Amino acid sequence: MNTMKKKVSRMIANIISGVSTNIAYTSTKKCVALNGLEEPKMPKILLKRAK
């Protein structure tokens, strides 16, 4: 009975850990993608304002 609870709690902990890792990876990936998209646009905007 006690070992069963340990196994179930480990499974739940592994699932939560996996989900949180995926969320962190996805959000980091999106931030990198957004930064990559925004950086090339900034000089163009600044150049238009300078003209």
PDB file of N, CA, C and O in Angstrom, chain B, residues numbered from 101:
ATOM      1  N   MET B 101       0.830  -1.198   0.000  1.00  0.00           N
ATOM      2  CA  MET B 101       0.000   0.000   0.000  1.00  0.00           C
ATOM      3  C   MET B 101       0.871   1.257   0.000  1.00  0.00           C
ATOM      4  O   MET B 101       0.641   2.189  -0.770  1.00  0.00           O
ATOM      5  N   ASN B 102       1.872   1.262   0.875  1.00  0.00           N
ATOM      6  CA  ASN B 102       2.737   2.428   0.988  1.00  0.00           C
ATOM      7  C   ASN B 102       3.600   2.591  -0.265  1.00  0.00           C
ATOM      8  O   ASN B 102       3.827   3.710  -0.726  1.00  0.00           O
ATOM      9  N   THR B 103       4.085   1.456  -0.819  1.00  0.00           N
ATOM     10  CA  THR B 103       4.893   1.535  -2.034  1.00  0.00           C
ATOM     11  C   THR B 103       4.048   1.992  -3.215  1.00  0.00           C
ATOM     12  O   THR B 103       4.548   2.668  -4.115  1.00  0.00           O
ATOM     13  N   MET B 104       2.784   1.630  -3.216  1.00  0.00           N
ATOM     14  CA  MET B 104       1.882   2.053  -4.286  1.00  0.00           C
ATOM     15  C   MET B 104       1.714   3.569  -4.264  1.00  0.00           C
ATOM     16  O   MET B 104       1.721   4.206  -5.317  1.00  0.00           O
ATOM     17  N   LYS B 105       1.563   4.149  -3.080  1.00  0.00           N
ATOM     18  CA  LYS B 105       1.428   5.602  -2.952  1.00  0.00           C
ATOM     19  C   LYS B 105       2.691   6.301  -3.432  1.00  0.00           C
ATOM     20  O   LYS B 105       2.623   7.349  -4.075  1.00  0.00           O
ATOM     21  N   LYS B 106       3.852   5.714  -3.115  1.00  0.00           N
ATOM     22  CA  LYS B 106       5.119   6.298  -3.554  1.00  0.00           C
ATOM     23  C   LYS B 106       5.227   6.276  -5.076  1.00  0.00           C
ATOM     24  O   LYS B 106       5.665   7.249  -5.691  1.00  0.00           O
ATOM     25  N   LYS B 107       4.824   5.158  -5.674  1.00  0.00           N
ATOM     26  CA  LYS B 107       4.890   5.043  -7.127  1.00  0.00           C
ATOM     27  C   LYS B 107       3.955   6.047  -7.794  1.00  0.00           C
ATOM     28  O   LYS B 107       4.320   6.695  -8.775  1.00  0.00           O
ATOM     29  N   VAL B 108       2.752   6.166  -7.255  1.00  0.00           N
ATOM     30  CA  VAL B 108       1.776   7.096  -7.829  1.00  0.00           C
ATOM     31  C   VAL B 108       2.262   8.534  -7.675  1.00  0.00           C
ATOM     32  O   VAL B 108       2.145   9.334  -8.603  1.00  0.00           O
ATOM     33  N   SER B 109       2.806   8.861  -6.508  1.00  0.00           N
ATOM     34  CA  SER B 109       3.283  10.230  -6.295  1.00  0.00           C
ATOM     35  C   SER B 109       4.483  10.533  -7.188  1.00  0.00           C
ATOM     36  O   SER B 109       4.634  11.661  -7.657  1.00  0.00           O
ATOM     37  N   ARG B 110       5.343   9.534  -7.429  1.00  0.00           N
ATOM     38  CA  ARG B 110       6.467   9.729  -8.352  1.00  0.00           C
ATOM     39  C   ARG B 110       5.969   9.945  -9.771  1.00  0.00           C
ATOM     40  O   ARG B 110       6.486  10.799 -10.492  1.00  0.00           O
ATOM     41  N   MET B 111       4.964   9.173 -10.173  1.00  0.00           N
ATOM     42  CA  MET B 111       4.407   9.331 -11.514  1.00  0.00           C
ATOM     43  C   MET B 111       3.816  10.724 -11.691  1.00  0.00           C
ATOM     44  O   MET B 111       4.034  11.375 -12.713  1.00  0.00           O
ATOM     45  N   ILE B 112       3.072  11.172 -10.695  1.00  0.00           N
ATOM     46  CA  ILE B 112       2.468  12.502 -10.764  1.00  0.00           C
ATOM     47  C   ILE B 112       3.555  13.570 -10.805  1.00  0.00           C
ATOM     48  O   ILE B 112       3.455  14.531 -11.567  1.00  0.00           O
ATOM     49  N   ALA B 113       4.592  13.406  -9.986  1.00  0.00           N
ATOM     50  CA  ALA B 113       5.697  14.370  -9.971  1.00  0.00           C
ATOM     51  C   ALA B 113       6.406  14.404 -11.319  1.00  0.00           C
ATOM     52  O   ALA B 113       6.772  15.478 -11.796  1.00  0.00           O
ATOM     53  N   ASN B 114       6.603  13.252 -11.934  1.00  0.00           N
ATOM     54  CA  ASN B 114       7.252  13.197 -13.248  1.00  0.00           C
ATOM     55  C   ASN B 114       6.396  13.859 -14.316  1.00  0.00           C
ATOM     56  O   ASN B 114       6.918  14.550 -15.191  1.00  0.00           O
ATOM     57  N   ILE B 115       5.092  13.655 -14.251  1.00  0.00           N
ATOM     58  CA  ILE B 115       4.187  14.275 -15.221  1.00  0.00           C
ATOM     59  C   ILE B 115       4.218  15.791 -15.073  1.00  0.00           C
ATOM     60  O   ILE B 115       4.321  16.515 -16.063  1.00  0.00           O
ATOM     61  N   ILE B 116       4.127  16.272 -13.830  1.00  0.00           N
ATOM     62  CA  ILE B 116       4.155  17.717 -13.585  1.00  0.00           C
ATOM     63  C   ILE B 116       5.491  18.303 -14.034  1.00  0.00           C
ATOM     64  O   ILE B 116       5.530  19.377 -14.634  1.00  0.00           O
ATOM     65  N   SER B 117       6.577  17.604 -13.748  1.00  0.00           N
ATOM     66  CA  SER B 117       7.907  18.066 -14.143  1.00  0.00           C
ATOM     67  C   SER B 117       8.018  18.139 -15.662  1.00  0.00           C
ATOM     68  O   SER B 117       8.544  19.110 -16.205  1.00  0.00           O
ATOM     69  N   GLY B 118       7.527  17.121 -16.339  1.00  0.00           N
ATOM     70  CA  GLY B 118       7.577  17.113 -17.800  1.00  0.00           C
ATOM     71  C   GLY B 118       6.763  18.230 -18.412  1.00  0.00           C
ATOM     72  O   GLY B 118       7.206  18.880 -19.359  1.00  0.00           O
ATOM     73  N   VAL B 119       5.578  18.459 -17.879  1.00  0.00           N
ATOM     74  CA  VAL B 119       4.715  19.521 -18.398  1.00  0.00           C
ATOM     75  C   VAL B 119       5.353  20.887 -18.168  1.00  0.00           C
ATOM     76  O   VAL B 119       5.360  21.728 -19.067  1.00  0.00           O
ATOM     77  N   SER B 120       5.887  21.112 -16.973  1.00  0.00           N
ATOM     78  CA  SER B 120       6.500  22.412 -16.685  1.00  0.00           C
ATOM     79  C   SER B 120       7.748  22.632 -17.530  1.00  0.00           C
ATOM     80  O   SER B 120       8.024  23.755 -17.951  1.00  0.00           O
ATOM     81  N   THR B 121       8.501  21.570 -17.779  1.00  0.00           N
ATOM     82  CA  THR B 121       9.677  21.687 -18.642  1.00  0.00           C
ATOM     83  C   THR B 121       9.255  22.038 -20.060  1.00  0.00           C
ATOM     84  O   THR B 121       9.884  22.882 -20.698  1.00  0.00           O
ATOM     85  N   ASN B 122       8.205  21.409 -20.562  1.00  0.00           N
ATOM     86  CA  ASN B 122       7.713  21.709 -21.908  1.00  0.00           C
ATOM     87  C   ASN B 122       7.217  23.142 -22.005  1.00  0.00           C
ATOM     88  O   ASN B 122       7.470  23.818 -23.003  1.00  0.00           O
ATOM     89  N   ILE B 123       6.515  23.612 -20.985  1.00  0.00           N
ATOM     90  CA  ILE B 123       6.014  24.988 -20.988  1.00  0.00           C
ATOM     91  C   ILE B 123       7.185  25.969 -20.989  1.00  0.00           C
ATOM     92  O   ILE B 123       7.178  26.946 -21.738  1.00  0.00           O
ATOM     93  N   ALA B 124       8.183  25.711 -20.157  1.00  0.00           N
ATOM     94  CA  ALA B 124       9.352  26.594 -20.094  1.00  0.00           C
ATOM     95  C   ALA B 124      10.092  26.594 -21.419  1.00  0.00           C
ATOM     96  O   ALA B 124      10.522  27.652 -21.878  1.00  0.00           O
ATOM     97  N   TYR B 125      10.251  25.435 -22.044  1.00  0.00           N
ATOM     98  CA  TYR B 125      10.954  25.339 -23.324  1.00  0.00           C
ATOM     99  C   TYR B 125      10.189  26.077 -24.413  1.00  0.00           C
ATOM    100  O   TYR B 125      10.777  26.810 -25.208  1.00  0.00           O
ATOM    101  N   THR B 126       8.877  25.879 -24.444  1.00  0.00           N
ATOM    102  CA  THR B 126       8.054  26.529 -25.460  1.00  0.00           C
ATOM    103  C   THR B 126       8.066  28.040 -25.298  1.00  0.00           C
ATOM    104  O   THR B 126       8.199  28.765 -26.284  1.00  0.00           O
ATOM    105  N   SER B 127       7.929  28.528 -24.061  1.00  0.00           N
ATOM    106  CA  SER B 127       7.916  29.973 -23.852  1.00  0.00           C
ATOM    107  C   SER B 127       9.275  30.574 -24.174  1.00  0.00           C
ATOM    108  O   SER B 127       9.348  31.679 -24.713  1.00  0.00           O
ATOM    109  N   THR B 128      10.357  29.864 -23.853  1.00  0.00           N
ATOM    110  CA  THR B 128      11.699  30.351 -24.193  1.00  0.00           C
ATOM    111  C   THR B 128      11.868  30.388 -25.699  1.00  0.00           C
ATOM    112  O   THR B 128      12.429  31.338 -26.244  1.00  0.00           O
ATOM    113  N   LYS B 129      11.386  29.362 -26.369  1.00  0.00           N
ATOM    114  CA  LYS B 129      11.490  29.288 -27.826  1.00  0.00           C
ATOM    115  C   LYS B 129      10.725  30.440 -28.476  1.00  0.00           C
ATOM    116  O   LYS B 129      11.209  31.048 -29.431  1.00  0.00           O
ATOM    117  N   LYS B 130       9.519  30.743 -27.954  1.00  0.00           N
ATOM    118  CA  LYS B 130       8.728  31.839 -28.505  1.00  0.00           C
ATOM    119  C   LYS B 130       9.394  33.177 -28.252  1.00  0.00           C
ATOM    120  O   LYS B 130       9.377  34.047 -29.123  1.00  0.00           O
ATOM    121  N   CYS B 131       9.987  33.361 -27.067  1.00  0.00           N
ATOM    122  CA  CYS B 131      10.681  34.614 -26.763  1.00  0.00           C
ATOM    123  C   CYS B 131      11.858  34.805 -27.703  1.00  0.00           C
ATOM    124  O   CYS B 131      12.090  35.911 -28.192  1.00  0.00           O
ATOM    125  N   VAL B 132      12.599  33.742 -27.959  1.00  0.00           N
ATOM    126  CA  VAL B 132      13.738  33.833 -28.875  1.00  0.00           C
ATOM    127  C   VAL B 132      13.242  34.162 -30.274  1.00  0.00           C
ATOM    128  O   VAL B 132      13.849  34.974 -30.972  1.00  0.00           O
ATOM    129  N   ALA B 133      12.141  33.539 -30.691  1.00  0.00           N
ATOM    130  CA  ALA B 133      11.586  33.806 -32.017  1.00  0.00           C
ATOM    131  C   ALA B 133      11.098  35.246 -32.115  1.00  0.00           C
ATOM    132  O   ALA B 133      11.319  35.902 -33.132  1.00  0.00           O
ATOM    133  N   LEU B 134      10.439  35.746 -31.074  1.00  0.00           N
ATOM    134  CA  LEU B 134       9.966  37.128 -31.091  1.00  0.00           C
ATOM    135  C   LEU B 134      11.129  38.101 -31.108  1.00  0.00           C
ATOM    136  O   LEU B 134      11.087  39.101 -31.825  1.00  0.00           O
ATOM    137  N   ASN B 135      12.162  37.828 -30.334  1.00  0.00           N
ATOM    138  CA  ASN B 135      13.340  38.692 -30.345  1.00  0.00           C
ATOM    139  C   ASN B 135      14.005  38.673 -31.713  1.00  0.00           C
ATOM    140  O   ASN B 135      14.471  39.705 -32.195  1.00  0.00           O
ATOM    141  N   GLY B 136      14.049  37.512 -32.331  1.00  0.00           N
ATOM    142  CA  GLY B 136      14.630  37.396 -33.668  1.00  0.00           C
ATOM    143  C   GLY B 136      13.833  38.168 -34.698  1.00  0.00           C
ATOM    144  O   GLY B 136      14.408  38.706 -35.644  1.00  0.00           O
ATOM    145  N   LEU B 137      12.518  38.235 -34.534  1.00  0.00           N
ATOM    146  CA  LEU B 137      11.690  38.983 -35.474  1.00  0.00           C
ATOM    147  C   LEU B 137      11.765  40.483 -35.221  1.00  0.00           C
ATOM    148  O   LEU B 137      11.725  41.275 -36.162  1.00  0.00           O
ATOM    149  N   GLU B 138      11.872  40.871 -33.970  1.00  0.00           N
ATOM    150  CA  GLU B 138      11.853  42.289 -33.640  1.00  0.00           C
ATOM    151  C   GLU B 138      13.178  42.977 -33.928  1.00  0.00           C
ATOM    152  O   GLU B 138      13.185  44.150 -34.299  1.00  0.00           O
ATOM    153  N   GLU B 139      14.291  42.288 -33.769  1.00  0.00           N
ATOM    154  CA  GLU B 139      15.590  42.931 -33.939  1.00  0.00           C
ATOM    155  C   GLU B 139      15.810  43.466 -35.355  1.00  0.00           C
ATOM    156  O   GLU B 139      16.275  44.598 -35.484  1.00  0.00           O
ATOM    157  N   PRO B 140      15.508  42.726 -36.420  1.00  0.00           N
ATOM    158  CA  PRO B 140      15.716  43.293 -37.753  1.00  0.00           C
ATOM    159  C   PRO B 140      14.785  44.472 -38.053  1.00  0.00           C
ATOM    160  O   PRO B 140      15.133  45.338 -38.855  1.00  0.00           O
ATOM    161  N   LYS B 141      13.612  44.519 -37.423  1.00  0.00           N
ATOM    162  CA  LYS B 141      12.662  45.592 -37.690  1.00  0.00           C
ATOM    163  C   LYS B 141      13.088  46.909 -37.051  1.00  0.00           C
ATOM    164  O   LYS B 141      12.799  47.977 -37.591  1.00  0.00           O
ATOM    165  N   MET B 142      13.758  46.851 -35.931  1.00  0.00           N
ATOM    166  CA  MET B 142      14.116  48.073 -35.219  1.00  0.00           C
ATOM    167  C   MET B 142      14.984  49.015 -36.053  1.00  0.00           C
ATOM    168  O   MET B 142      14.665  50.202 -36.120  1.00  0.00           O
ATOM    169  N   PRO B 143      16.060  48.558 -36.689  1.00  0.00           N
ATOM    170  CA  PRO B 143      16.862  49.501 -37.474  1.00  0.00           C
ATOM    171  C   PRO B 143      16.079  50.140 -38.615  1.00  0.00           C
ATOM    172  O   PRO B 143      16.302  51.309 -38.933  1.00  0.00           O
ATOM    173  N   LYS B 144      15.160  49.390 -39.240  1.00  0.00           N
ATOM    174  CA  LYS B 144      14.365  49.954 -40.330  1.00  0.00           C
ATOM    175  C   LYS B 144      13.496  51.097 -39.833  1.00  0.00           C
ATOM    176  O   LYS B 144      13.381  52.128 -40.496  1.00  0.00           O
ATOM    177  N   ILE B 145      12.891  50.922 -38.679  1.00  0.00           N
ATOM    178  CA  ILE B 145      12.047  51.968 -38.105  1.00  0.00           C
ATOM    179  C   ILE B 145      12.892  53.190 -37.778  1.00  0.00           C
ATOM    180  O   ILE B 145      12.488  54.322 -38.041  1.00  0.00           O
ATOM    181  N   LEU B 146      14.054  52.958 -37.210  1.00  0.00           N
ATOM    182  CA  LEU B 146      14.939  54.073 -36.862  1.00  0.00           C
ATOM    183  C   LEU B 146      15.431  54.786 -38.117  1.00  0.00           C
ATOM    184  O   LEU B 146      15.578  56.008 -38.120  1.00  0.00           O
ATOM    185  N   LEU B 147      15.687  54.031 -39.180  1.00  0.00           N
ATOM    186  CA  LEU B 147      16.128  54.657 -40.428  1.00  0.00           C
ATOM    187  C   LEU B 147      15.020  55.516 -41.032  1.00  0.00           C
ATOM    188  O   LEU B 147      15.295  56.602 -41.542  1.00  0.00           O
ATOM    189  N   LYS B 148      13.782  55.050 -40.983  1.00  0.00           N
ATOM    190  CA  LYS B 148      12.658  55.822 -41.512  1.00  0.00           C
ATOM    191  C   LYS B 148      12.464  57.105 -40.722  1.00  0.00           C
ATOM    192  O   LYS B 148      12.151  58.147 -41.298  1.00  0.00           O
ATOM    193  N   ARG B 149      12.647  57.041 -39.415  1.00  0.00           N
ATOM    194  CA  ARG B 149      12.494  58.228 -38.575  1.00  0.00           C
ATOM    195  C   ARG B 149      13.613  59.225 -38.842  1.00  0.00           C
ATOM    196  O   ARG B 149      13.400  60.434 -38.754  1.00  0.00           O
ATOM    197  N   ALA B 150      14.800  58.730 -39.167  1.00  0.00           N
ATOM    198  CA  ALA B 150      15.935  59.619 -39.423  1.00  0.00           C
ATOM    199  C   ALA B 150      15.741  60.393 -40.725  1.00  0.00           C
ATOM    200  O   ALA B 150      16.223  61.519 -40.852  1.00  0.00           O
ATOM    201  N   LYS B 151      15.046  59.806 -41.685  1.00  0.00           N
ATOM    202  CA  LYS B 151      14.813  60.479 -42.972  1.00  0.00           C
ATOM    203  C   LYS B 151      13.808  61.570 -42.760  1.00  0.00           C
ATOM    204  O   LYS B 151      13.454  62.274 -43.705  1.00  0.00           O
TER     205      LYS B 151
END
